[in-house]
Amino acid sequence: MSVINSDTIKKDAGSFLDRLGHTLTQRPFYHAGGWLAFFVFLVLMQWRIGDFSFGLSVASEAINVVFYIIIVYINLLYLFPQYLKKGQYWTYLLLLIGVALIFTPLKLVLKYFLFSKVGSIQDDILNNLYAYFFSTFLVAALSTVGKIMIDWIVQNRKKTVTENESMQSELRFLKSQINPHFLFNTLNSLYALTLKKDDKAPDIVIKLSEMMRYMLYECNEPRVPLKKEINYLRNYLDLERLRQRKGIDIQLKVNGNVSDQMIAPLMLIPFLENSFKHGVNANIKDGFVVATLNVEPRAVHFILENSKGSQMPSQLHGSRPSGGIGLVNVRRRLDLLYKGRYELNIRESPSTYAVHLDLELAPAPIAELPAQTVGSAGESKNVFR
């Protein structure tokens, strides 16, 4: 029972502190706190520097602060939004000076009669008329500077939040396009094989099932283990080998240590999709797709070269023909997720199309994944020599 009471007390205390924190961060409370701190500062300065007692300093500065409050809120609630924010700078400046000229004499007259029996205060008023006006105007001007700074901070914060929300929304949209794009291409191939009653159809279903499980259940995070992404690429190329005609050279070579590095999901697959859709499938003669992934502790270098059909589009350079959604998306995703941390080079010739992507990753490696080759053609080979 005592444990329950202790937990209840802690919960109530935490709830109270939360409510207190929320209340104290409301505008009236932090404004009041600011004015109170300013008042204490003025009293201490007047008491130490002037010839007045502590009680007299409190009374005198209380009047000053009341007039400062009036002038500041006239400025913030009326002059600032009605004139300064609308670009009427000179009008605003003249009105601010005018307000100071009106309220400074009112304050001095009030203090003069309230402290009629205190000659030192009356002498201070008569000898420092310009100083009183300047201090009033300075407080109003400082409130303007503070308001401008706060508005700037708020606008930057809103801009940052908006940009982050826009980026996340765009990433979700881009990613949602990748999955149906791949599924559409694969189901077309599966449909063609089932019509022929080809024995390869069940293998394709199994591979597709593994890939869809990865896309549906593991690609919802912003980063996935590089190991799983590589396994996805292998499954994809195995599937392509099953449905491609004989003689097509398909290879994937992985070099380096693959451990706990993380990568944005489905970042490399659009390049392979493009190689088959617009490269190998467009060739009449035997074609090839050769991919090499060189893995470093904090980076990967993806090199892909494929045979090129005469109509293969250069989608990464801006055009967007039908079926080219994947590569357009990967360029945009790279800009959003790896801005300043990637380099993408495209090399094109009459017969080949090559992609070289350098991407910064983390963290450092732990275990080594031996180099492997996917494909029916004997030994793997380097893309760029």
Contacts in CASP RR format, 6 or more apart in sequence:
PFRMAT RR
TARGET T0000
AUTHOR 0000-0000-0000
METHOD contacts of the structure
MODEL  1
MSVINSDTIKKDAGSFLDRLGHTLTQRPFYHAGGWLAFFVFLVLMQWRIG
DFSFGLSVASEAINVVFYIIIVYINLLYLFPQYLKKGQYWTYLLLLIGVA
LIFTPLKLVLKYFLFSKVGSIQDDILNNLYAYFFSTFLVAALSTVGKIMI
DWIVQNRKKTVTENESMQSELRFLKSQINPHFLFNTLNSLYALTLKKDDK
APDIVIKLSEMMRYMLYECNEPRVPLKKEINYLRNYLDLERLRQRKGIDI
QLKVNGNVSDQMIAPLMLIPFLENSFKHGVNANIKDGFVVATLNVEPRAV
HFILENSKGSQMPSQLHGSRPSGGIGLVNVRRRLDLLYKGRYELNIRESP
STYAVHLDLELAPAPIAELPAQTVGSAGESKNVFR
23 29 0 8 1.000
24 30 0 8 1.000
35 65 0 8 1.000
35 69 0 8 1.000
38 65 0 8 1.000
38 68 0 8 1.000
39 61 0 8 1.000
39 62 0 8 1.000
39 65 0 8 1.000
42 61 0 8 1.000
42 64 0 8 1.000
42 65 0 8 1.000
43 54 0 8 1.000
43 57 0 8 1.000
43 58 0 8 1.000
43 61 0 8 1.000
46 52 0 8 1.000
46 57 0 8 1.000
46 60 0 8 1.000
46 61 0 8 1.000
47 53 0 8 1.000
47 54 0 8 1.000
47 57 0 8 1.000
50 57 0 8 1.000
51 120 0 8 1.000
52 60 0 8 1.000
52 120 0 8 1.000
52 121 0 8 1.000
56 115 0 8 1.000
56 118 0 8 1.000
56 121 0 8 1.000
59 114 0 8 1.000
59 115 0 8 1.000
60 111 0 8 1.000
60 115 0 8 1.000
60 121 0 8 1.000
63 107 0 8 1.000
63 110 0 8 1.000
63 111 0 8 1.000
63 114 0 8 1.000
64 107 0 8 1.000
67 103 0 8 1.000
67 104 0 8 1.000
67 106 0 8 1.000
67 107 0 8 1.000
67 136 0 8 1.000
68 136 0 8 1.000
68 139 0 8 1.000
70 103 0 8 1.000
71 99 0 8 1.000
71 100 0 8 1.000
71 103 0 8 1.000
71 136 0 8 1.000
71 139 0 8 1.000
71 140 0 8 1.000
72 139 0 8 1.000
72 140 0 8 1.000
72 143 0 8 1.000
74 99 0 8 1.000
75 96 0 8 1.000
75 99 0 8 1.000
75 140 0 8 1.000
75 143 0 8 1.000
75 144 0 8 1.000
76 143 0 8 1.000
76 147 0 8 1.000
79 92 0 8 1.000
79 95 0 8 1.000
79 96 0 8 1.000
79 99 0 8 1.000
80 92 0 8 1.000
80 144 0 8 1.000
80 147 0 8 1.000
83 89 0 8 1.000
83 91 0 8 1.000
83 92 0 8 1.000
83 95 0 8 1.000
84 92 0 8 1.000
84 144 0 8 1.000
96 137 0 8 1.000
96 140 0 8 1.000
96 141 0 8 1.000
96 144 0 8 1.000
97 137 0 8 1.000
99 140 0 8 1.000
100 133 0 8 1.000
100 136 0 8 1.000
100 137 0 8 1.000
100 140 0 8 1.000
101 133 0 8 1.000
103 136 0 8 1.000
104 132 0 8 1.000
104 133 0 8 1.000
104 136 0 8 1.000
107 132 0 8 1.000
107 136 0 8 1.000
108 125 0 8 1.000
108 129 0 8 1.000
108 132 0 8 1.000
111 121 0 8 1.000
111 125 0 8 1.000
112 121 0 8 1.000
112 122 0 8 1.000
112 125 0 8 1.000
115 121 0 8 1.000
115 122 0 8 1.000
116 122 0 8 1.000
125 132 0 8 1.000
167 336 0 8 1.000
170 332 0 8 1.000
170 336 0 8 1.000
171 222 0 8 1.000
171 333 0 8 1.000
171 336 0 8 1.000
171 337 0 8 1.000
174 329 0 8 1.000
174 332 0 8 1.000
174 333 0 8 1.000
174 336 0 8 1.000
175 219 0 8 1.000
175 265 0 8 1.000
175 266 0 8 1.000
175 333 0 8 1.000
177 325 0 8 1.000
177 326 0 8 1.000
177 329 0 8 1.000
178 266 0 8 1.000
178 269 0 8 1.000
178 270 0 8 1.000
178 325 0 8 1.000
178 326 0 8 1.000
178 329 0 8 1.000
179 215 0 8 1.000
179 266 0 8 1.000
181 273 0 8 1.000
181 323 0 8 1.000
181 325 0 8 1.000
181 326 0 8 1.000
182 211 0 8 1.000
182 215 0 8 1.000
182 269 0 8 1.000
182 273 0 8 1.000
183 212 0 8 1.000
185 273 0 8 1.000
185 277 0 8 1.000
186 204 0 8 1.000
186 208 0 8 1.000
186 239 0 8 1.000
189 204 0 8 1.000
189 243 0 8 1.000
190 201 0 8 1.000
190 204 0 8 1.000
190 205 0 8 1.000
190 208 0 8 1.000
192 243 0 8 1.000
193 200 0 8 1.000
193 201 0 8 1.000
193 204 0 8 1.000
193 243 0 8 1.000
194 201 0 8 1.000
200 242 0 8 1.000
200 243 0 8 1.000
203 242 0 8 1.000
204 239 0 8 1.000
204 242 0 8 1.000
204 243 0 8 1.000
207 235 0 8 1.000
207 236 0 8 1.000
207 238 0 8 1.000
207 239 0 8 1.000
207 242 0 8 1.000
208 239 0 8 1.000
210 235 0 8 1.000
211 232 0 8 1.000
211 235 0 8 1.000
211 236 0 8 1.000
211 239 0 8 1.000
214 228 0 8 1.000
214 231 0 8 1.000
214 232 0 8 1.000
215 265 0 8 1.000
215 266 0 8 1.000
218 224 0 8 1.000
218 228 0 8 1.000
218 265 0 8 1.000
219 265 0 8 1.000
219 266 0 8 1.000
221 265 0 8 1.000
222 264 0 8 1.000
222 337 0 8 1.000
223 262 0 8 1.000
223 263 0 8 1.000
223 264 0 8 1.000
223 265 0 8 1.000
224 262 0 8 1.000
224 263 0 8 1.000
224 264 0 8 1.000
224 265 0 8 1.000
225 260 0 8 1.000
225 261 0 8 1.000
225 262 0 8 1.000
225 263 0 8 1.000
226 258 0 8 1.000
226 261 0 8 1.000
226 262 0 8 1.000
226 263 0 8 1.000
226 295 0 8 1.000
226 300 0 8 1.000
226 361 0 8 1.000
227 258 0 8 1.000
227 259 0 8 1.000
227 369 0 8 1.000
229 263 0 8 1.000
229 265 0 8 1.000
229 266 0 8 1.000
229 267 0 8 1.000
229 268 0 8 1.000
230 254 0 8 1.000
230 258 0 8 1.000
230 293 0 8 1.000
230 369 0 8 1.000
232 266 0 8 1.000
232 269 0 8 1.000
233 252 0 8 1.000
233 268 0 8 1.000
233 269 0 8 1.000
233 272 0 8 1.000
233 291 0 8 1.000
233 293 0 8 1.000
234 252 0 8 1.000
234 372 0 8 1.000
234 374 0 8 1.000
236 269 0 8 1.000
236 272 0 8 1.000
237 250 0 8 1.000
237 252 0 8 1.000
237 272 0 8 1.000
237 289 0 8 1.000
237 291 0 8 1.000
237 374 0 8 1.000
237 375 0 8 1.000
238 374 0 8 1.000
240 250 0 8 1.000
240 272 0 8 1.000
240 276 0 8 1.000
240 289 0 8 1.000
241 248 0 8 1.000
241 250 0 8 1.000
241 374 0 8 1.000
241 375 0 8 1.000
241 376 0 8 1.000
244 250 0 8 1.000
244 276 0 8 1.000
244 280 0 8 1.000
247 286 0 8 1.000
247 287 0 8 1.000
247 376 0 8 1.000
248 280 0 8 1.000
248 286 0 8 1.000
248 287 0 8 1.000
248 288 0 8 1.000
248 289 0 8 1.000
249 286 0 8 1.000
249 287 0 8 1.000
249 288 0 8 1.000
249 289 0 8 1.000
249 290 0 8 1.000
249 375 0 8 1.000
249 376 0 8 1.000
249 377 0 8 1.000
250 288 0 8 1.000
250 289 0 8 1.000
250 290 0 8 1.000
250 374 0 8 1.000
250 375 0 8 1.000
250 376 0 8 1.000
250 377 0 8 1.000
251 288 0 8 1.000
251 289 0 8 1.000
251 290 0 8 1.000
251 291 0 8 1.000
251 373 0 8 1.000
251 374 0 8 1.000
251 375 0 8 1.000
251 377 0 8 1.000
251 380 0 8 1.000
251 381 0 8 1.000
252 291 0 8 1.000
252 292 0 8 1.000
252 293 0 8 1.000
252 372 0 8 1.000
252 373 0 8 1.000
252 374 0 8 1.000
252 375 0 8 1.000
253 291 0 8 1.000
253 292 0 8 1.000
253 293 0 8 1.000
253 371 0 8 1.000
253 372 0 8 1.000
253 373 0 8 1.000
253 380 0 8 1.000
254 293 0 8 1.000
254 295 0 8 1.000
254 369 0 8 1.000
254 371 0 8 1.000
254 372 0 8 1.000
255 292 0 8 1.000
255 293 0 8 1.000
255 294 0 8 1.000
255 295 0 8 1.000
255 371 0 8 1.000
256 294 0 8 1.000
256 295 0 8 1.000
256 296 0 8 1.000
256 365 0 8 1.000
256 368 0 8 1.000
256 369 0 8 1.000
256 371 0 8 1.000
257 295 0 8 1.000
257 297 0 8 1.000
257 365 0 8 1.000
257 366 0 8 1.000
257 367 0 8 1.000
257 368 0 8 1.000
257 369 0 8 1.000
258 295 0 8 1.000
258 365 0 8 1.000
258 367 0 8 1.000
258 368 0 8 1.000
258 369 0 8 1.000
259 364 0 8 1.000
259 365 0 8 1.000
259 366 0 8 1.000
259 367 0 8 1.000
259 368 0 8 1.000
260 363 0 8 1.000
260 365 0 8 1.000
260 366 0 8 1.000
261 295 0 8 1.000
261 297 0 8 1.000
261 298 0 8 1.000
261 300 0 8 1.000
261 361 0 8 1.000
261 362 0 8 1.000
261 363 0 8 1.000
261 365 0 8 1.000
262 361 0 8 1.000
262 362 0 8 1.000
262 363 0 8 1.000
263 300 0 8 1.000
263 359 0 8 1.000
263 361 0 8 1.000
264 333 0 8 1.000
264 337 0 8 1.000
264 338 0 8 1.000
267 330 0 8 1.000
267 333 0 8 1.000
267 334 0 8 1.000
267 359 0 8 1.000
268 293 0 8 1.000
268 302 0 8 1.000
268 357 0 8 1.000
270 326 0 8 1.000
270 327 0 8 1.000
270 329 0 8 1.000
270 330 0 8 1.000
271 302 0 8 1.000
271 304 0 8 1.000
271 327 0 8 1.000
271 330 0 8 1.000
271 355 0 8 1.000
271 357 0 8 1.000
272 289 0 8 1.000
272 291 0 8 1.000
272 304 0 8 1.000
273 326 0 8 1.000
274 315 0 8 1.000
274 324 0 8 1.000
274 326 0 8 1.000
274 327 0 8 1.000
275 289 0 8 1.000
275 304 0 8 1.000
275 306 0 8 1.000
275 353 0 8 1.000
276 289 0 8 1.000
276 306 0 8 1.000
277 323 0 8 1.000
277 324 0 8 1.000
278 308 0 8 1.000
278 309 0 8 1.000
278 311 0 8 1.000
278 312 0 8 1.000
278 313 0 8 1.000
279 287 0 8 1.000
279 306 0 8 1.000
279 307 0 8 1.000
279 308 0 8 1.000
279 309 0 8 1.000
279 312 0 8 1.000
279 353 0 8 1.000
280 287 0 8 1.000
280 288 0 8 1.000
280 289 0 8 1.000
280 306 0 8 1.000
280 307 0 8 1.000
282 308 0 8 1.000
282 309 0 8 1.000
282 310 0 8 1.000
282 311 0 8 1.000
282 312 0 8 1.000
283 307 0 8 1.000
283 308 0 8 1.000
283 309 0 8 1.000
287 306 0 8 1.000
287 307 0 8 1.000
288 305 0 8 1.000
288 306 0 8 1.000
288 307 0 8 1.000
289 304 0 8 1.000
289 305 0 8 1.000
289 306 0 8 1.000
289 307 0 8 1.000
290 304 0 8 1.000
290 305 0 8 1.000
290 306 0 8 1.000
290 380 0 8 1.000
290 381 0 8 1.000
290 383 0 8 1.000
291 302 0 8 1.000
291 303 0 8 1.000
291 304 0 8 1.000
291 383 0 8 1.000
292 302 0 8 1.000
292 303 0 8 1.000
292 304 0 8 1.000
292 380 0 8 1.000
292 382 0 8 1.000
292 383 0 8 1.000
293 300 0 8 1.000
293 301 0 8 1.000
293 302 0 8 1.000
293 303 0 8 1.000
294 300 0 8 1.000
294 301 0 8 1.000
294 302 0 8 1.000
294 303 0 8 1.000
295 365 0 8 1.000
295 369 0 8 1.000
296 361 0 8 1.000
297 363 0 8 1.000
297 364 0 8 1.000
297 365 0 8 1.000
298 360 0 8 1.000
298 361 0 8 1.000
298 362 0 8 1.000
298 363 0 8 1.000
298 364 0 8 1.000
299 358 0 8 1.000
299 359 0 8 1.000
299 360 0 8 1.000
299 361 0 8 1.000
300 358 0 8 1.000
300 359 0 8 1.000
300 361 0 8 1.000
301 356 0 8 1.000
301 357 0 8 1.000
301 358 0 8 1.000
301 359 0 8 1.000
302 355 0 8 1.000
302 356 0 8 1.000
302 357 0 8 1.000
302 359 0 8 1.000
303 354 0 8 1.000
303 355 0 8 1.000
303 356 0 8 1.000
303 357 0 8 1.000
303 383 0 8 1.000
303 384 0 8 1.000
304 354 0 8 1.000
304 355 0 8 1.000
304 356 0 8 1.000
304 383 0 8 1.000
305 352 0 8 1.000
305 353 0 8 1.000
305 354 0 8 1.000
305 355 0 8 1.000
305 383 0 8 1.000
305 384 0 8 1.000
306 352 0 8 1.000
306 353 0 8 1.000
306 354 0 8 1.000
307 351 0 8 1.000
307 352 0 8 1.000
307 353 0 8 1.000
308 348 0 8 1.000
308 349 0 8 1.000
308 350 0 8 1.000
308 351 0 8 1.000
308 352 0 8 1.000
308 353 0 8 1.000
312 353 0 8 1.000
313 319 0 8 1.000
313 321 0 8 1.000
313 324 0 8 1.000
314 346 0 8 1.000
314 348 0 8 1.000
315 321 0 8 1.000
315 324 0 8 1.000
315 326 0 8 1.000
315 327 0 8 1.000
315 328 0 8 1.000
316 327 0 8 1.000
316 328 0 8 1.000
316 331 0 8 1.000
316 344 0 8 1.000
316 346 0 8 1.000
317 346 0 8 1.000
318 328 0 8 1.000
320 328 0 8 1.000
331 344 0 8 1.000
334 342 0 8 1.000
334 344 0 8 1.000
338 359 0 8 1.000
338 360 0 8 1.000
341 359 0 8 1.000
341 360 0 8 1.000
342 357 0 8 1.000
342 358 0 8 1.000
342 359 0 8 1.000
342 360 0 8 1.000
343 357 0 8 1.000
343 358 0 8 1.000
344 355 0 8 1.000
344 356 0 8 1.000
344 357 0 8 1.000
344 358 0 8 1.000
345 355 0 8 1.000
345 356 0 8 1.000
345 357 0 8 1.000
346 353 0 8 1.000
346 354 0 8 1.000
346 355 0 8 1.000
346 356 0 8 1.000
347 353 0 8 1.000
347 354 0 8 1.000
347 355 0 8 1.000
347 356 0 8 1.000
348 354 0 8 1.000
354 383 0 8 1.000
354 384 0 8 1.000
356 384 0 8 1.000
371 380 0 8 1.000
373 379 0 8 1.000
373 380 0 8 1.000
END
